[in-house]
Amino acid sequence: MSNSAAKKLLALVSLLVSALLAIVFTDIQPPATFQDAKQLAWEVHADNPRTFYCGCRYQGNRVDLASCGYQPRKNRQRASRVEWEHVVPAWVIGHQRQCWKQGGRDRCSANDPLFARAEADLHNLMPAIGEVNGDRSNYPFGMLDAKPHQYGQCQVVVDFAARKVMPREEIRGVIARTYLYMHERYQLRMSKQDRQLYGAWDRMYPVTEQERRRNQAIACRMGWGNPHVSSVDLGQCGIASQLRGVVASALGAAKGLPLEQVGEVVLGLLRR
C-alpha cells in the first residue's frame, strides 16, 4: 500500500471510529433513580466485594461477619445483610432543597431533578453492613476520642450522643473525596470546618489503586468520574473498548487491499 493510500485508510478508519465513539459515549446514561443506581452498584463493586465501614466480605447481599471479626451491636438480622449507603446522606442533600420541606425524601425523589440525580449518583454509594448503615443514620463524620468497641473488630465508632461517626483510617480519604465531589457537583453547602477536615483527610490518605478502578467503573456507567480521585478514560467503556480492537484488526486485515475494499473490511469486523 502506498503512503498516500495508507494515509487515506487511516483517515477513513479514524473518521468511522470517531463517529461510533461519539454515539457510544452519548449513550452512556447515569441511573435515573436510586433503585436503578443500586442495581448498577452491585456490578461496580463486584471485583472487590467488601463492606465500606468494616471491610467485611460479602456474597450476594449476605455479609460474612467472621471475615472481619464483626460482632452485631444490637440487630443481628440487619447486620447480616448489605445495604447501599449514601456517603453524603440523602438527608444532607435534601435539607438544602425546598422539596424536602414539602414532603421529605419521597417528594424530592419524585419532583426535584437535581436531588434525584444526586440520590442516584454511584460515586456516593457504598456497600455497608445494614446495622452500621442504620446506626450511622445521617450523622456527619469527624474525629472522636473513643476507641472502636461497638462492633467487635470493626474500626468504626458511632457516638450517638454527639451524633458523629469516626470511620476507620483506610476509608477516610475516600470519604473526603466523595464529599468534595458531591458538594461541588450538586452545589451543596459545606461548613468551613468540614472543608478543613476533608481537605486534611484527602492529603493524609492518598488515592489507592482500588479507588481508581472504582472511579473508572463508575465513569463507564455514568459518563464521568470523580475528578478528586483520578482522570478516567471513556475509551475503556463497553463497546468503546471493543472498537479499539476493531480498528487494530481493520488495519491489519486491510493491509495491501485496494482502498475501495477497506470499508468492507471494517464493516465486516463490526458485524461480528
Number of C-alpha atoms within 10 A of each C-alpha: 13 8 8 8 14 16 12 13 22 13 12 16 20 13 12 15 18 13 11 14 19 11 12 16 18 9 12 17 11 20 20 16 18 19 12 13 21 21 11 17 22 16 13 21 17 12 11 12 19 23 23 23 24 25 23 21 17 22 12 10 15 15 24 19 21 11 13 18 15 22 17 18 14 12 13 12 10 18 25 19 20 23 22 20 24 24 22 23 18 21 17 15 22 24 15 14 17 13 19 19 13 11 10 15 21 13 16 24 23 12 12 17 13 15 24 21 18 24 27 23 22 27 23 23 22 22 25 25 31 23 22 25 21 15 17 23 19 18 19 16 22 15 11 15 8 10 10 17 14 18 20 16 14 20 20 20 26 23 16 12 6 10 14 19 21 23 22 16 14 16 17 23 23 23 19 24 23 24 24 21 20 19 15 12 11 13 12 17 11 12 8 8 10 16 14 11 16 22 16 14 19 21 12 12 15 15 17 12 11 11 16 17 17 20 23 25 24 25 23 24 23 20 19 19 24 22 13 16 23 15 14 20 14 21 16 16 19 14 14 20 13 13 19 15 13 21 19 12 14 22 18 11 14 20 13 13 12 11 16 9 10 20 15 13 18 21 13 12 15 13 6 6
